[in-house]
Amino acid sequence: QVQLVESGGGLVEPGGSLRLSCVLSSTVFSFGLFAMGWYRQAPGKQRELVATITTTKVTNYVDSVKSRFTISRDNAKKSVYLQMNSLKREDTAVYYCNALRIGTSTPYWGQGTQVTVSS
């Protein structure tokens, strides 16, 4: 019923920027009913929450990315974005898009997109 497709990952040098995109596709649910988030998982590390944005565009970030990352959403395009600036090597991870529909407890997940910060 719901499919999430991420894009925008890649290789970038420290200090560089990337913009991740995630498009939600559903024939039965409106994008506006989903709280959205970005998670990441580095090798040997547990998956962590990076940023979230509610249906009313209230945002929250993990401390390590505050002032560097910005999450946003465009309901008309059924998309959520993660603008990543001043990237650090420790930001290297697979980034996953997450969607949680209001009134449900089981989120949907994208396939992930690799972000590698290296010189």
Protein Blocks (a to p, Z undefined) as FASTA:
>chain_A
ZZcddehiacddehiacddddddddfkbcfklpccddddddehiacddfbdcdfkopacd
dfklgokaccdddfklopacdddehiafklgccdddddddehiabdcddebjaddddZZ
